[in-house]
Amino acid sequence: MYFLIVEAHPRPDHASYGTVDGAYVSVFVDSVSAAAAERNALELIAGAGWHSDELDAEPRWIDRAELEGNAASLERFDQACLDGIVATFNTWPVGAPDDE
């Protein structure tokens, strides 16, 4: 299973455009390679009406054991095992302060 985080912004035709400025999208992808995981994640994000800006980090291989003690991540990992991919959009509103 690969895990990656992508920064994304809603496209103008998305229902949240104008109220949501962006999101860090956490994605679990059951894939044969990091490149395929990245491609699948970006396709899912685009299909949801979002523009992907950049990867927060390269896709990394993750074992289920690494997630012990984190119920939410274990649930997403297990769901990705069944569905092939799971994405969580952690959004912030327009006008939110930068963390930089």
N, C-alpha and C positions, 0 to 999 in steps of 0.2 A: 504494500500500500504506500502510495506517495502522498505527501502533505505539502501544500504550498499556500501562500498568501498573496493575493493580487489586489492592488489598489485600483478601484474602478469608480466611474461616475455615470449617473443615469443619462441616457441619450435624451434629446429634446422631446421625442415621442413617448417617453416613459411616463407613467402616471405620477411618479415621485419627482419628476424634473421641476425645479423651482423651489422645492421644499427640502429635498435631500441633496446635499452637495456631493457626497461620495460615500464610499464604503471600503473597508478592508474585507475582502472575501476570503474566508478560510475554506480550503477545498481538500477533501480526501478523495483520492482517485485510485481505483484498483486498476493498475496499468502495468505493462511489461517494461516500460522505460520511463525515465524522467522526461524525455522529449515528448513522448506520447501523453504522459500525464499533463504536461503543460498545455499541449494542444487541446486536449479534451476539456480542461478547465476553462481555457479561453473561449472555446466554442460554447460551453454552457453559459458563461457570463454574457457573451454576446447574444445568445438566444433569449436571455432574460431581459434584454433591452438595455444593457450596460456597455460602456466603452471601457476596455481595460487599459490602464495607463502604464503600470509597471509591476513586475514581480517584486515583492518585498524581499524575497530570497529565492534561490534556485529550489526546485522541487527536491524534497529529501525523502528517502525511504524511512518509514516508521513502522515499528512493530507494535502490536496490540499491548504488549507488556509495558511499553514506555508510557502508556496512558493510564495505567492502574492508579486509582485514586481520583481520576477526573471523569466523573460519570457522564457529563455532557459530551466530552470528546470520545469516550468509549462508545456511546450510543451512535454518534456520527460515523465512527470507524466501522462499527458493525453494520450500519445501514449501507455504507459504501461497499461493504463486502457483498451485500445482497443486490444493490442497484448499480454498482460500478462507479458511482460518483455521488458525492454529497457536498453542497456548498452552503455556507452560512454567511449572509451579508450583514456585517456589523457597520451600520450606517451612522453618519453624522449629518446634522442639519445645515442648511445654508446659513452662513454667518457664524458658525462655530469657530472658536479661537484655534489657531494653529498650535500644535504641541512643540513646534521647533524652537 
